[in-house]
C-alpha cells in the first residue's frame, strides 16, 4: 500500500512569506502528526490531528498552524517565515488512538528560508 | 525539549560487528519506539516495545526496556554497510484521555557508521 506522501519535497522561500505543506497519510490512518527537525533542536513535535480535530500542540508560535480534512489529508502552514524556520518538516500517520501503534513517516519537506 | 538522551552520539564499527545504542528518558511511558533515518530523509519505524515488555526481537534487532531505570537499548547484530544511518528512540506518553495524544518525544539520536 502507498506510504505517507509529503509534498513538496523541497521548498525555498523568502523571509516574511508564508508556506503550506501537505501530507497524505496511509489509507485508513486517521491520526496525522507533524514534526520539525533541525540540527540544533532535533525532532520536535508540532501538532497532531485525529478525525479533523487538533488533539495536541507543541511549543511553537502561533505562526505555525495546521488542519486536517475529512479524507485525513493534512496541511500545515507557516506564516511570516523566519530564517530559523529552515528545517525538515516530517509528517507521520498512525491508525489508532491507543498506545500500541507505531507511526509511519513521510520523506519530509525540506524548507529553506532565505 | 527532548525527552532524553542517547548514547553514544556517534558510533563507528566494522561490517559484521554488533552495534549497541542506549536511550534514557524522563517520564512514564506507554511504549518506546526506535526509528532509523538515512541522511536527512524520513524516519523508518523499526520496533515498538510496550512498557510492560522487557525485551523484543525483530530480525537482527534486539530491544530491551528497563522502566525502573527509564532506559532502553537497541542492539543491531551482524551489522551491514546498509545499516549506516541515524537511530532515534522515541517515547509515547499517550494515555487514554490524556493531553499527550499523538505526541512522540525523540532523543537526539545516535549516528551509526558501518564500514565495509
Contacts between the chains, C-beta under 8 A, distances in Angstrom:
chain1	res1	chain2	res2	distance
A	4	B	42	7.7
A	6	B	42	7.9
A	31	B	102	5.5
A	33	B	102	5.1
A	33	B	103	7.2
A	33	B	104	7.3
A	35	B	104	7.7
A	35	B	106	7.9
A	42	B	2	5.9
A	42	B	106	6.1
A	42	B	107	7.8
A	42	B	108	5.2
A	42	B	109	7.0
A	43	B	88	6.8
A	43	B	90	7.8
A	43	B	104	8.0
A	43	B	106	3.9
A	44	B	106	7.9
A	45	B	103	4.9
A	45	B	104	6.6
A	45	B	105	7.0
A	48	B	101	6.5
A	48	B	102	3.2
A	48	B	103	6.2
A	49	B	102	7.9
A	50	B	101	7.2
A	50	B	102	6.6
A	55	B	101	4.6
A	55	B	102	5.7
A	56	B	99	6.3
A	56	B	100	6.6
A	56	B	101	5.4
A	56	B	102	5.4
A	56	B	103	5.1
A	58	B	103	7.4
A	88	B	40	6.3
A	90	B	42	6.2
A	90	B	43	6.6
A	92	B	43	7.5
A	92	B	104	7.7
A	94	B	102	7.2
A	97	B	96	7.7
A	97	B	101	6.9
A	98	B	94	7.7
A	98	B	96	7.5
A	99	B	30	3.4
A	99	B	31	5.7
A	99	B	50	7.6
A	99	B	92	6.0
A	99	B	94	4.8
A	99	B	95	7.2
A	100	B	30	7.9
A	100	B	31	6.7
A	100	B	48	7.4
A	100	B	50	6.6
A	101	B	48	8.0
A	102	B	33	5.7
A	102	B	45	4.4
A	102	B	48	4.8
A	103	B	33	7.5
A	103	B	43	8.0
A	103	B	45	6.2
A	103	B	104	6.7
A	104	B	45	6.5
A	105	B	35	7.5
A	105	B	42	4.4
A	105	B	43	4.1
A	105	B	44	7.2
A	105	B	45	7.4
A	106	B	42	5.4
A	107	B	41	5.5
A	107	B	42	4.2
A	108	B	40	7.8
A	108	B	41	6.7
A	108	B	42	5.3
A	110	B	40	7.3
